[in-house]
Amino acid sequence: MDGSVSASSDSAAGPPPYFRGNESSLVSALKTLLFFTILMVTLPIGLYFTSKAYIFEGSMKMSSSDSYFYAAIVAVLAVHVVLALFVYVAWNEGVPKGKGKHD
């Protein structure tokens, strides 16, 4: 016994093959993430400027400083809605869509 550890035949073959799982679910998850990323960037910014110009300054005739404040509230609410939708979609992504009880 020289103290060396002999390599088993499993480790000599190299690392185990990578288990990819279901690639369509990975693509679906990435599409969902990309959709909500784009929505998270565009929706609050778009709602901010739209509500400021057309709703608060245009229709309600608010001052510029007041319209900044209320438009920011609209944008923050939009961020919260997008986050809630993302959590809902992510939570239900892997749930089977069968009807009725599963016993």
N, C-alpha and C positions, 0 to 999 in steps of 0.2 A: 504494500500500500504506500504509494508515494504522495497521497493527499490530494491528488488531482481528481476533479469531478469529471466523470465521463458524460458526454453529451448524449441525450436520448435521441431516438430516431425522429421524435416530433420536432425538437428544436433544430435539428439538422435540416429539416425541410424548409425552414424559414418561418416567418410570421404567418399566423393563420390568415386566410383570405378575409378581406374586409366585407362585413355584412352590410349591404346597402339597404336592406328592407324593401319597402315599396317606393320605387322612385317616383311614381305618379303622385304619391302623397307629399313627397319632398317638393316637387314642382308646384303642386297646389299650394303648399305652405309659402313658398317663395313668391308666388303670384299674389297671394293674399297680403303678404308683408309689403310687397312693392305697391300694391293698390292703396293700402292704408298709409304708406309713407308719402306717396304723392298727394293723397287726400289731406294728410296732416300739414303739408306745406302749403298747398294751394287754397284750401277752403278757408282757413282763418284769415289769411292775407286778403283773399278776394272779398270775403264778407266785411272785413275791416274797411277797406276803401269804398266798397259799394254802399255799405250802410252809412258811412260818414258823408259821402257825397250826395247820395240820392235820398236817403231816409232822414237823417238828422239835420243836414244843412239844407237839403232841397225841400222836402215835404214839411218838416217840423220847424224850419227856419231858426235853428239853434246857432249860437255863436261857434266860432271855430274851436275854441278851447273846450266847450261843452261837448261838441261833437266828437272830439278826440277821445274824451273820457268814455262816452257811451259806445262808441265804435270799438274801443278796446274791450269793453265788457262783452260785446257781441262776439268778438274774436276769441276771447277766453272760453265763452260758452261753447263755441264751435269746436275748440280743442277738446273739451270735456266730452262732447257728443261723439267725436271721432274716436277718442280713447275708449269710451264705453262700447261703441260698436265693434272695435277691434277685439276687446276682451270677450264680448259675446260670441263673435265669429270664431275666435281662437278656442274658446271653451267648447263650442259645439262642433268643432272641425272633425273630430274622430268618432263622433257619436253616430251609430247606425240610425237610419231614418225609417225603421220599421214601425208599423202601427200595432197597437195592442200590447198586452202584457207578455213578457218573456219569462216563462217559468222553467 
